[in-house]
């Protein structure tokens, strides 16, 4: 292995600049996540629906590009580095992509398992409801009441619609939790990278992360708002996202003078976390956000063509902008 595998950070470390970056990214992340939540909860703000849809679309493009451009390549690079043992460099140099694939399939398995369990719970509740209705009917007949006045549907239309809404609500809540898990790993890693960087690398990465955190936060805030969590859970999710990258920056600042970026432990840890994050974000971005909000959303596709394709163009714009940012972040 070359000596670069054991190199540490240079001595020109600007502590005040890193502290300023930490608080700037904290505030930017918080604002980006709060905007769609506040807009949904307080309609009097009168934010035009097109702007909300455009922000959601841009954030979706950002998430997809983050998975493909920001997470997957470093996962492959780190887990095939020449600073790692022979297995990583020659025997199987696609481990990063395999980790991402495993993460995406695991998320799909988790989602379908939770959906199956949820459907069984709802089915049992409906059977119990039907049984209770029949028992009430028997009681009414024993007291001589007219049977025609007793309604005994297994599941009437309003109950059916409520059940569907409940299932969709739970599924969306699960999606949001999975989404935030994927973003968490990724946010801490990029924060750590900023925390240990110096010079022009620090300045470029900082500018990229301000942009990145705002629009990724907007995507998260939109899903949290759609899921309609309680106020405390919503606030907790906003704070979690807002703090994840600053926590990574703090860790990076603490280890900046001893951090060995190309050590085996660092490469494997970052490679696996990047791969897991990439798989989760790619699955969430393509399957859940893009499909759920746009491709299979009848309310969206039934709008006029100009509106529909304008919003899809914003998805592309978000993906393109985040892909360009990938040159520095």
URWOFEN-V711830 format. One record per residue. N is the residue number from 1. RES is the residue in one small letter. PSI is psi in whole degrees, -180 to 180 (999 if undefined). OMEGA is omega in degrees with one decimal (999 if undefined). NEAR is the number of other ideal C-beta (glycine too) atoms within 8 Angstrom. Layout:
n->N res->RES psi->PSI omega->OMEGA near->NEAR
n->N res->RES psi->PSI omega->OMEGA near->NEAR
This chain:
n->1 res->x psi->145 omega->-179.9 near->5
n->2 res->x psi->165 omega->-179.9 near->6
n->3 res->x psi->-21 omega->179.7 near->5
n->4 res->x psi->-20 omega->178.9 near->7
n->5 res->x psi->-16 omega->-177.3 near->11
n->6 res->x psi->14 omega->-177.7 near->9
n->7 res->x psi->147 omega->177.1 near->8
n->8 res->x psi->180 omega->-174.8 near->7
n->9 res->x psi->150 omega->177.3 near->9
n->10 res->x psi->171 omega->-173.3 near->6
n->11 res->x psi->-11 omega->-176.1 near->3
n->12 res->x psi->62 omega->-174.8 near->6
n->13 res->x psi->125 omega->-176.5 near->10
n->14 res->x psi->94 omega->-176.4 near->8
n->15 res->x psi->-47 omega->179.5 near->7
n->16 res->x psi->-38 omega->179.5 near->6
n->17 res->x psi->-39 omega->178.7 near->8
n->18 res->x psi->-37 omega->177.3 near->15
n->19 res->x psi->-44 omega->176.7 near->9
n->20 res->x psi->-41 omega->178.6 near->8
n->21 res->x psi->-39 omega->179.9 near->13
n->22 res->x psi->-50 omega->-177.4 near->12
n->23 res->x psi->-33 omega->177.5 near->9
n->24 res->x psi->-45 omega->-179.5 near->10
n->25 res->x psi->-35 omega->176.1 near->17
n->26 res->x psi->-49 omega->-178.5 near->12
n->27 res->x psi->-42 omega->-180.0 near->8
n->28 res->x psi->-45 omega->179.0 near->12
n->29 res->x psi->-43 omega->-178.6 near->16
n->30 res->x psi->-45 omega->-179.2 near->12
n->31 res->x psi->-46 omega->-179.3 near->10
n->32 res->x psi->-38 omega->-179.0 near->14
n->33 res->x psi->-34 omega->-176.4 near->17
n->34 res->x psi->-34 omega->-171.2 near->10
n->35 res->x psi->-54 omega->-178.8 near->11
n->36 res->x psi->-31 omega->178.3 near->15
n->37 res->x psi->-48 omega->179.9 near->13
n->38 res->x psi->-41 omega->-179.1 near->9
n->39 res->x psi->-36 omega->-179.8 near->12
n->40 res->x psi->-38 omega->-176.0 near->9
n->41 res->x psi->-22 omega->-178.0 near->6
n->42 res->x psi->82 omega->-176.8 near->7
n->43 res->x psi->-21 omega->-178.7 near->6
n->44 res->x psi->-17 omega->177.2 near->4
n->45 res->x psi->-22 omega->174.3 near->7
n->46 res->x psi->44 omega->173.3 near->5
n->47 res->x psi->124 omega->-177.2 near->7
n->48 res->x psi->141 omega->-177.7 near->6
n->49 res->x psi->-32 omega->179.4 near->6
n->50 res->x psi->-40 omega->179.7 near->8
n->51 res->x psi->-39 omega->177.9 near->8
n->52 res->x psi->-45 omega->178.4 near->12
n->53 res->x psi->-39 omega->179.7 near->10
n->54 res->x psi->-41 omega->177.4 near->11
n->55 res->x psi->-41 omega->176.6 near->12
n->56 res->x psi->-43 omega->-179.7 near->13
n->57 res->x psi->-45 omega->179.8 near->15
n->58 res->x psi->-44 omega->178.0 near->15
n->59 res->x psi->-37 omega->177.2 near->15
n->60 res->x psi->-45 omega->176.6 near->16
n->61 res->x psi->-39 omega->178.4 near->17
n->62 res->x psi->-45 omega->-178.7 near->16
n->63 res->x psi->-45 omega->-179.0 near->14
n->64 res->x psi->-46 omega->179.2 near->15
n->65 res->x psi->-35 omega->177.8 near->16
n->66 res->x psi->-44 omega->179.2 near->15
n->67 res->x psi->-47 omega->-175.8 near->17
n->68 res->x psi->-41 omega->-170.3 near->11
n->69 res->x psi->-38 omega->-174.4 near->11
n->70 res->x psi->-31 omega->-173.8 near->16
n->71 res->x psi->-47 omega->-174.9 near->17
n->72 res->x psi->-49 omega->179.9 near->16
n->73 res->x psi->-47 omega->178.2 near->9
n->74 res->x psi->-30 omega->176.3 near->12
n->75 res->x psi->-45 omega->178.6 near->17
n->76 res->x psi->-44 omega->-178.2 near->14
n->77 res->x psi->-47 omega->-177.2 near->10
n->78 res->x psi->-38 omega->-177.1 near->13
n->79 res->x psi->7 omega->173.2 near->17
n->80 res->x psi->18 omega->-178.2 near->12
n->81 res->x psi->147 omega->177.2 near->11
n->82 res->x psi->-10 omega->176.9 near->7
n->83 res->x psi->-1 omega->179.5 near->11
n->84 res->x psi->165 omega->178.9 near->12
n->85 res->x psi->170 omega->-172.9 near->6
n->86 res->x psi->-38 omega->-177.8 near->6
n->87 res->x psi->-43 omega->-176.5 near->8
n->88 res->x psi->-35 omega->-173.0 near->12
n->89 res->x psi->-30 omega->-174.6 near->11
n->90 res->x psi->-44 omega->-176.6 near->5
n->91 res->x psi->-48 omega->-179.3 near->7
n->92 res->x psi->93 omega->-175.4 near->7
n->93 res->x psi->12 omega->177.4 near->10
n->94 res->x psi->25 omega->-175.3 near->8
n->95 res->x psi->-37 omega->179.8 near->13
n->96 res->x psi->-44 omega->178.2 near->17
n->97 res->x psi->-37 omega->178.9 near->11
n->98 res->x psi->-39 omega->177.3 near->10
n->99 res->x psi->-43 omega->178.6 near->15
n->100 res->x psi->-42 omega->178.3 near->16
n->101 res->x psi->-46 omega->179.8 near->9
n->102 res->x psi->-39 omega->179.7 near->9
n->103 res->x psi->-44 omega->-179.6 near->16
n->104 res->x psi->-45 omega->179.7 near->12
n->105 res->x psi->-35 omega->178.4 near->9
n->106 res->x psi->-39 omega->178.2 near->9
n->107 res->x psi->-41 omega->177.5 near->14
n->108 res->x psi->-42 omega->178.5 near->10
n->109 res->x psi->-43 omega->178.4 near->8
n->110 res->x psi->-42 omega->-178.4 near->10
n->111 res->x psi->-45 omega->-178.1 near->12
n->112 res->x psi->-33 omega->177.4 near->8
n->113 res->x psi->-45 omega->179.4 near->8
n->114 res->x psi->-34 omega->178.6 near->11
n->115 res->x psi->-43 omega->178.3 near->10
n->116 res->x psi->-46 omega->179.9 near->8
n->117 res->x psi->-43 omega->179.7 near->8
n->118 res->x psi->-43 omega->179.6 near->11
n->119 res->x psi->-37 omega->178.8 near->9
n->120 res->x psi->-40 omega->178.6 near->8
n->121 res->x psi->-44 omega->180.0 near->8
n->122 res->x psi->-39 omega->179.0 near->11
n->123 res->x psi->-43 omega->178.3 near->8
n->124 res->x psi->-39 omega->179.2 near->8
n->125 res->x psi->-40 omega->180.0 near->8
n->126 res->x psi->-38 omega->177.4 near->12
n->127 res->x psi->-42 omega->178.8 near->8
n->128 res->x psi->-39 omega->178.5 near->8
n->129 res->x psi->-41 omega->178.9 near->10
n->130 res->x psi->-42 omega->179.5 near->11
n->131 res->x psi->-42 omega->179.2 near->8
n->132 res->x psi->-38 omega->179.1 near->8
n->133 res->x psi->-40 omega->179.4 near->11
n->134 res->x psi->-40 omega->178.7 near->9
n->135 res->x psi->-40 omega->177.0 near->8
n->136 res->x psi->-36 omega->178.5 near->9
n->137 res->x psi->-43 omega->179.2 near->11
n->138 res->x psi->-39 omega->179.9 near->8
n->139 res->x psi->-39 omega->180.0 near->8
n->140 res->x psi->-38 omega->-179.9 near->11
n->141 res->x psi->-36 omega->-179.6 near->10
n->142 res->x psi->-27 omega->179.7 near->6
n->143 res->x psi->6 omega->174.5 near->6
n->144 res->x psi->11 omega->179.0 near->4
n->145 res->x psi->154 omega->-178.1 near->8
n->146 res->x psi->124 omega->-179.9 near->5
n->147 res->x psi->-29 omega->-176.5 near->8
n->148 res->x psi->-21 omega->-179.7 near->4
n->149 res->x psi->-2 omega->-178.0 near->7
n->150 res->x psi->124 omega->-178.2 near->11
n->151 res->x psi->123 omega->-176.1 near->6
n->152 res->x psi->60 omega->176.7 near->7
n->153 res->x psi->146 omega->172.4 near->7
n->154 res->x psi->-43 omega->176.6 near->4
n->155 res->x psi->100 omega->-176.6 near->9
n->156 res->x psi->175 omega->-172.5 near->7
n->157 res->x psi->-45 omega->-179.0 near->5
n->158 res->x psi->-38 omega->177.9 near->6
n->159 res->x psi->-39 omega->178.7 near->11
n->160 res->x psi->-46 omega->-179.8 near->9
n->161 res->x psi->-39 omega->178.2 near->8
n->162 res->x psi->-42 omega->-179.6 near->8
n->163 res->x psi->-47 omega->177.2 near->11
n->164 res->x psi->-44 omega->180.0 near->8
n->165 res->x psi->-39 omega->179.4 near->8
n->166 res->x psi->-45 omega->179.5 near->9
n->167 res->x psi->-44 omega->179.3 near->12
n->168 res->x psi->-39 omega->179.1 near->8
n->169 res->x psi->-44 omega->177.9 near->10
n->170 res->x psi->-42 omega->-179.7 near->10
n->171 res->x psi->-42 omega->179.6 near->12
n->172 res->x psi->-38 omega->177.2 near->11
n->173 res->x psi->-42 omega->177.3 near->10
n->174 res->x psi->-42 omega->177.8 near->11
n->175 res->x psi->-46 omega->-177.9 near->14
n->176 res->x psi->-42 omega->179.8 near->14
n->177 res->x psi->-45 omega->178.2 near->8
n->178 res->x psi->-44 omega->179.2 near->13
n->179 res->x psi->-48 omega->-177.7 near->13
n->180 res->x psi->-33 omega->176.3 near->12
n->181 res->x psi->-46 omega->-180.0 near->9
n->182 res->x psi->-41 omega->-180.0 near->16
n->183 res->x psi->-32 omega->-176.1 near->14
n->184 res->x psi->-51 omega->179.6 near->11
n->185 res->x psi->-50 omega->-176.2 near->13
n->186 res->x psi->-42 omega->-177.6 near->16
n->187 res->x psi->-41 omega->179.2 near->13
n->188 res->x psi->-40 omega->-178.8 near->14
n->189 res->x psi->-48 omega->-178.2 near->13
n->190 res->x psi->-30 omega->174.6 near->14
n->191 res->x psi->-42 omega->177.0 near->19
n->192 res->x psi->-42 omega->178.7 near->12
n->193 res->x psi->-40 omega->177.7 near->11
n->194 res->x psi->-38 omega->-177.5 near->18
n->195 res->x psi->-28 omega->-178.4 near->16
n->196 res->x psi->-6 omega->-175.9 near->13
n->197 res->x psi->160 omega->-179.5 near->10
n->198 res->x psi->167 omega->171.6 near->10
n->199 res->x psi->-142 omega->-177.3 near->8
n->200 res->x psi->-31 omega->177.3 near->5
n->201 res->x psi->-42 omega->178.7 near->8
n->202 res->x psi->-47 omega->-176.3 near->14
n->203 res->x psi->-44 omega->-179.5 near->8
n->204 res->x psi->-43 omega->-179.4 near->9
n->205 res->x psi->-38 omega->178.8 near->13
n->206 res->x psi->-48 omega->179.1 near->12
n->207 res->x psi->-42 omega->-179.9 near->9
n->208 res->x psi->-39 omega->-176.4 near->11
n->209 res->x psi->-32 omega->176.5 near->15
n->210 res->x psi->-47 omega->176.8 near->11
n->211 res->x psi->-49 omega->-176.6 near->10
n->212 res->x psi->-49 omega->-175.5 near->14
n->213 res->x psi->-35 omega->-179.7 near->14
n->214 res->x psi->-51 omega->-173.6 near->12
n->215 res->x psi->-32 omega->172.9 near->14
n->216 res->x psi->-38 omega->175.2 near->14
n->217 res->x psi->-37 omega->178.0 near->16
n->218 res->x psi->-41 omega->178.5 near->16
n->219 res->x psi->-42 omega->178.6 near->14
n->220 res->x psi->-46 omega->179.9 near->16
n->221 res->x psi->-36 omega->178.9 near->15
n->222 res->x psi->-44 omega->179.3 near->13
n->223 res->x psi->-38 omega->177.8 near->13
n->224 res->x psi->-42 omega->178.8 near->15
n->225 res->x psi->-41 omega->179.7 near->13
n->226 res->x psi->-35 omega->-176.7 near->8
n->227 res->x psi->-19 omega->176.6 near->11
n->228 res->x psi->53 omega->171.9 near->5
n->229 res->x psi->169 omega->172.6 near->10
n->230 res->x psi->164 omega->-176.3 near->5
n->231 res->x psi->-40 omega->-177.3 near->6
n->232 res->x psi->-41 omega->179.0 near->6
n->233 res->x psi->-41 omega->177.9 near->8
n->234 res->x psi->-47 omega->179.1 near->12
n->235 res->x psi->-39 omega->179.5 near->8
n->236 res->x psi->-41 omega->179.7 near->8
n->237 res->x psi->-39 omega->177.5 near->14
n->238 res->x psi->-45 omega->-179.8 near->14
n->239 res->x psi->-39 omega->179.1 near->9
n->240 res->x psi->-50 omega->179.8 near->10
n->241 res->x psi->-42 omega->-177.5 near->15
n->242 res->x psi->-30 omega->-174.8 near->12
n->243 res->x psi->-17 omega->-172.3 near->9
n->244 res->x psi->-50 omega->-179.8 near->14
n->245 res->x psi->-43 omega->174.2 near->16
n->246 res->x psi->-35 omega->175.8 near->14
n->247 res->x psi->-44 omega->176.6 near->10
n->248 res->x psi->-41 omega->177.9 near->17
n->249 res->x psi->-43 omega->179.4 near->16
n->250 res->x psi->-43 omega->177.6 near->11
n->251 res->x psi->-45 omega->179.0 near->12
n->252 res->x psi->-41 omega->178.0 near->17
n->253 res->x psi->-36 omega->-178.7 near->13
n->254 res->x psi->-28 omega->-176.0 near->7
n->255 res->x psi->10 omega->-171.4 near->10
n->256 res->x psi->-37 omega->-173.7 near->11
n->257 res->x psi->-7 omega->178.6 near->7
n->258 res->x psi->-4 omega->-174.5 near->6
n->259 res->x psi->127 omega->176.3 near->11
n->260 res->x psi->98 omega->-174.0 near->10
n->261 res->x psi->-34 omega->-174.8 near->8
n->262 res->x psi->18 omega->174.2 near->11
n->263 res->x psi->155 omega->-177.3 near->10
n->264 res->x psi->-43 omega->-178.4 near->8
n->265 res->x psi->-43 omega->-179.7 near->6
n->266 res->x psi->-45 omega->-177.8 near->11
n->267 res->x psi->-46 omega->-178.4 near->14
n->268 res->x psi->-44 omega->-179.6 near->11
n->269 res->x psi->-50 omega->-179.3 near->8
n->270 res->x psi->-37 omega->179.5 near->11
n->271 res->x psi->-45 omega->-179.9 near->17
n->272 res->x psi->-46 omega->179.9 near->11
n->273 res->x psi->-40 omega->175.6 near->12
n->274 res->x psi->-42 omega->-179.8 near->17
n->275 res->x psi->-45 omega->178.2 near->19
n->276 res->x psi->-47 omega->179.1 near->13
n->277 res->x psi->-44 omega->179.8 near->16
n->278 res->x psi->-45 omega->179.3 near->17
n->279 res->x psi->-43 omega->180.0 near->19
n->280 res->x psi->-45 omega->-177.4 near->17
n->281 res->x psi->-38 omega->178.0 near->16
n->282 res->x psi->-46 omega->178.6 near->15
n->283 res->x psi->-48 omega->-178.1 near->13
n->284 res->x psi->-44 omega->-177.6 near->16
n->285 res->x psi->-46 omega->-176.0 near->14
n->286 res->x psi->-48 omega->-172.3 near->10
n->287 res->x psi->-44 omega->-174.1 near->8
n->288 res->x psi->-60 omega->-174.6 near->11
n->289 res->x psi->-55 omega->-176.0 near->13
n->290 res->x psi->-44 omega->-178.8 near->13
n->291 res->x psi->-47 omega->-175.1 near->10
n->292 res->x psi->-44 omega->-175.3 near->9
n->293 res->x psi->-28 omega->-170.0 near->10
n->294 res->x psi->-63 omega->-171.0 near->14
n->295 res->x psi->-47 omega->-176.4 near->6
n->296 res->x psi->15 omega->-179.3 near->6
n->297 res->x psi->104 omega->-175.3 near->9
n->298 res->x psi->-35 omega->178.7 near->6
n->299 res->x psi->-36 omega->-178.8 near->6
n->300 res->x psi->-48 omega->-174.8 near->11
n->301 res->x psi->-18 omega->178.9 near->9
n->302 res->x psi->-1 omega->173.4 near->5
n->303 res->x psi->171 omega->178.7 near->7
n->304 res->x psi->154 omega->-171.2 near->5
n->305 res->x psi->-39 omega->-178.8 near->5
n->306 res->x psi->-44 omega->179.7 near->6
n->307 res->x psi->-48 omega->-176.5 near->9
n->308 res->x psi->-50 omega->-175.6 near->11
n->309 res->x psi->-22 omega->173.3 near->8
n->310 res->x psi->-43 omega->179.8 near->9
n->311 res->x psi->-40 omega->177.2 near->14
n->312 res->x psi->-36 omega->175.5 near->10
n->313 res->x psi->-34 omega->178.0 near->8
n->314 res->x psi->-35 omega->173.9 near->12
n->315 res->x psi->-48 omega->178.4 near->14
n->316 res->x psi->-41 omega->-179.7 near->9
n->317 res->x psi->-44 omega->177.7 near->10
n->318 res->x psi->-43 omega->179.6 near->16
n->319 res->x psi->-40 omega->-179.6 near->12
n->320 res->x psi->-47 omega->-179.8 near->10
n->321 res->x psi->-44 omega->-179.5 near->13
n->322 res->x psi->-30 omega->177.2 near->16
n->323 res->x psi->-38 omega->176.7 near->10
n->324 res->x psi->-42 omega->177.3 near->7
n->325 res->x psi->-27 omega->179.6 near->12
n->326 res->x psi->-15 omega->176.5 near->11
n->327 res->x psi->-21 omega->-177.9 near->4
n->328 res->x psi->-31 omega->-175.1 near->8
n->329 res->x psi->999 omega->999 near->9
